[in-house]
Amino acid sequence: MPRRTWSDKDERKYEAIKDSSRKRGMSKDRAEEIAARTVNKQRREEGRTPNVRTMGTGNPNRPYQDRSRDELENIARERGLSGYSRMKKDELIRALRR
């Protein structure tokens, strides 16, 4: 669902993506999720959000070395690893593979 911080253009884009997804047969919830993620990603990339770091864990089909450090940190957080914020990318990869 659109947030108050979204511009009119963001809300129009959200509705267009949601409607397009629904026409392709997606459920209402899935269409809303995809639309919101798309708009929020663009806002994040343009620097219009307070948090410019990625919130996701990346494509699960990609190897760890192809993911960003932020994505690896998010995976470590989900798995309950400690000390991940002080690790370098290669250390994070080794810790995640254990």
Secondary structure, DSSP 4 states (H G I P E B T S, - for coil): ---TTS-HHHHHHHHHHHHHHHHTT--HHHHHHHHHHHHHHHHHHTT-SS--S--S---TTS-GGGS-HHHHHHHHHHHT-SSGGG--HHHHHHHHH-
